[in-house]
Amino acid sequence: MKQLYTSRTLSMINHRFSYRGLLAVAVVSALAGCSGGGTLAGLDYKAEKEQPITFQQLNHGQVREEYQQLLDLFQDEELKEQIERRIADVYMLEGSHQQAVTAGQHKSYYQEAILSYQQVLEKYPNSPDNAEVLYQLAKAYDMDGNAYKARDMLLRLTTKHPAFSYNAEAYFRLGDIYFNDQDYRQAEAFYRKVTLGEDLKLAANAHYMLGWSLYKQGAYTESINAFYVVLKAVLQGNGDVASKADEALLKDTIHSMTLALAQLGGSEAIDDVPGLAKQDYVWMIYQDLGEYFLEKERFEDSAATLRRYIDHYRKTTKAPELHEQLIATYIAAGFPQQALLEKANYIDYYGVGSSYDVTGNTAFAAKINSNIADYIEQLATSYHADGQTQLAELEKLTAANKTDSKQYRQTEQRAVEAFAAAASFYQRYIDDYPAGEKVAEFTFLTAETYFSAGQYEKAISHYEQVAYERPEDENKSDARGEYAANAGYAAIIAHQKNVEALGADSRKGKRAQAAAVSSMLRFAETFPGDQRSAAVLTNAAELLFALNEYQRALDVTASLLNSNTATDNALQQTAYGIAAHCYFQLHDYPKASTHYQLQRDMLTPGSEQYQRVTERLATVVYKQAEQQQSEHNDDAALELLLSIRQLAPTSSVRVVAQYDAATMLLAQAQWPQAIELLRQLSDEFPRHELATEFPRKLAYAYEKSGSSSEAASSYLRLSKQDADAEVRREALFIAAKLYEDSGDYQTAITLFKRYAHAYEKPFETRMEARYHLATSYKKVGDKIKHLYWLRRVIDGDRKGGNLRTDRSRWLGAWACVEYGDYFAWEFSQRRLRQPLEASLPRKNESLQSATQRYQQAADYGVLLFSTQSSFKLAELYQKFAQELRQAPKPKLSAQDMRVYNGIIEQQAQPFDHLAEELHMGNISRAWSGVFNEWIDRSYQAMAVRNPNRFGKTELEVGYGDQIR
């Protein structure tokens, strides 16, 4: 039976044919069974009052026989008509029953019912009950799969019986039939008739289908109006739906409106629907339309749709939700800056101080506040990171002596603006959520931004607020936690920076120095157990160091260390540390290393301070290595980097140093040493932040060292385990290539297939994978799969569109030649036998297939394959002509044999001419200044055919470039 409904329509619209009539009920009762005896013929009939007739348990045929007996008893035509209608009804019931119990067996179940109803109509053309008969007949045709007959009956019904009570259903079914027949204008007309009826549910469904009929005609605005009627019918006053079916209808209706709106250009068309924009549920349409555009990757349209709702309905409860969707859209579209701007808008629209009202909705308010807190943090963090990026750029410009450039000033301005923005968001969190768990952290980070922006006095204020201010309520826990000591120390640094900024010799600078000393003392008093306290107490040296007076600071520490051999051990340690710091800042890394070593010698091995100094010592040695490398003393740099393994084996710098050493060894092609270092790093530091690089470098080292097996295994592991999808992709291809190079074609095939199926991009590499699969299958002798992958190469280039390259065209041409070679081989395997009319077609079929593939190769316009195809085709034609002449001959008389040979020669000569033309085509290219192997072979072939012209040894030719 032809499918008449779309899945959307079937999910919502039930077929609306029903069974009516008093005796039809009697038939159902009869089939259900009852007590009592007798037959229909033995019952008394009272015409003045119809009573339900009950029967024994009878099948459909027996019921019809009972009715047939009634026909013989009565003479009244009206009664006979009723009985004949009942007989037709029984056929209808029987057809329905058989269809239910024999589902899937394609046959007609309703032919008898159709014939019976037709007979009733023919015998009683003027009966007032014919409307019911036409209704049932239309249903029978419909159930039988004959929609057009059903349509004719329904048209007849509605035309002749316009007052029939079930005409609305008939109109609906007519609309369905015309809709499925793509006659949308007629469908529209009948659906409109249904919408005028009193059945609200049916009218809603009719409006839905009316909307689709209009949509199919391109009347998008009118279709939206129709869908809007459905929307109003489905949604109750509070915006809820009454049932699951209504919920599905609601969802489909909204999406249907979305499709129409998309055709009209977007959400602006919502305002064209009278009353729709004022409905509380209009957000559903905006949301669905936004999701639709997002799914289609029309990101700007999606964002514009959501933005329009937010702008028009900002005070609604759904505005924050759609605003979140807008933010998610920008993130999905890869527009992080737009997402950040919308997060800022979200905060302004719904946050503290806005006019947005969340009174009385605690959960809703909590959700918004949670979003706002998250967005504030994200914005602050983003701007903070941006400011740090600008600072890094300033450092590069400073190193390049570009501090007076416009670029430097612009970068500096961007840094200040970024830090100011970060500070404002940190401060907003502090102001809006004073009891928030991140107040201390954000106060600290606010100070950091001020510090980075060079606003040291503001930084000092915030640092010291974190470090020294206690909660006013003594019972309230101190949330400063880990930030307190760091903030106090940072305040000291900020003081020093402020002194530097103001000028130590200025009046303000002197006051700033006094404030710095006070801050140092306050730090030592508040955090006496802090490991930095001893260094802080060496005020003069420390202050000088902070003021970048490194040489003076060194003089102070030298005097401190030399004047009194009984100097406090902790103070000596600090003095050595300050001296080391100063040398570090002066880039005198050897002396810095010496002083850190002296400082470490005074500490207990394994202690926390010992580890910190060790870390500094490793850093200094690392910087010394960098210095050597910048001076092109690579051997010295390498020795320093490797020394860190012994000097500070547990330092974080050790891993970086060893990794850099391995990298240097790789650059010097010292593969064994590099492999040893990288294997050690992989084994000992599998969780280091550089750990992902270890196996990558190791695989590369194995590859370059010629350790094919280890390299292939390493790349294969990378293809499975690396966190970077791009690395996994590249590693898989390299592993496959290595296995192929080593002769392990089966493994190579497995990996190339995995690559070809898993990665569609980049286009070039996918084409190479197909190429390698084709060549590998050829090497293992699998012709079927060799041909399959040749087709994949050809199809890949043909469908590549604007991704096609010279290489992909080269591969496509190559694959066509390879495919042609297969048919050429097949051609060579098929021998000509008598009778020729039996063997010649198959031979010719292979020739045609080879010709087609070689021609396709030539069409690529790649010189190598154009000339190669021409030569190979010429050879095939020549061979075909030769085999025709040498084919077994039938037993004929001498005269007939001469005729036969003449016919064969007539057939062979055109192929000789074709071969000659192809060779000459190649040779003509040489006359144009290009030459290659296949042109040369055409020369050789023509020299055999025409030695007088082409057998001259003095001919000189030049070779042209070919695409490789």
Buried (B, 14 or more C-beta within 10 A) or exposed (E): EEEBBEEBBEEBBEBBBEBEBEBBEBBEBBBEEEEEEEBBEEBEEEEEEEEEBBBBEBEBEBBBBBBBBBEEBBEEEEBBBBBBBBBBBBBBBBBBBBBEEEEEEEEBBBEBBBEBBBEBBEEBEEBEBBBBBBBBBBBBBBBBBBBEBBBBBBBBBBEEBEEBEBBBBBBBBBBBBBBBBEBBEBBBBBBBBBBEBEBEEBBBBBBBBBBBBBBBBEBBBBBBBBBBBBBBBBBEEEEEBEEEBBEBBBBBBBBBBBBBBBBBEBBEBBEEBEEBBEBBBBBBBBBBBBBBBBEEEBBEBBBBBBBBBBEBBBEBBBBBBBBBBBBBBBBEBEBEEBBBBBBBBBBEBBBEEBEBEBEEEEEBBEBBBEBBBEBBBBBBBBBBEBBBBBBEBBEEBEEEEBEEEEEBEEBBEBBBBBBBBBBBBBBBBBEBBEEBEBBBBBBBBBBBBBBBBBBBBBBBBBBBBBBBEEEEEEEEEEBBEEBBBBBBBBBBBBBBBBBBBBEBEEEEBBEBBEBBBEBBEBBBEBBEEBBBBBBBBBBBBBBBBBBBBBEBBBBBBEEBBEEEEEBEEBBBBBBBBBBBBBBBEBEBBEBBBBBBBBBBEBBEEEEEBBBBBBBBBBBBBBBBBBBBBEEEBBEBBBEBBBBBBEBBEEBBBBBBBBBBBBBBBBEEEBBEBBBBBBBBBBEEBEEBEBBBBBBBBBBBBBBBBEBBEBBBBBBBBBBEEBEEEEBBBBBBBBBBBBBBEBEBBEBBBBBBBBBBEEBEEEBBBBBBBBBBBBBBBBBEEBEEBBBBBBEBBBEBBEEBEEBBEEBBBBBBBBBBBBBBBBBBEBBBEBEBEEEBEEBBEBBEBBBEBBBBBBBBBBBBEBBBBBBBBBBBBBBBBBBBBBBBBEBEEEEEEEEEEEEBEEEBEEBBEEBBEBBBEBBBBBBEBBEEEBBBEBBBBBBBBBBEBEEEEBBEEEEEBEEBEBBE
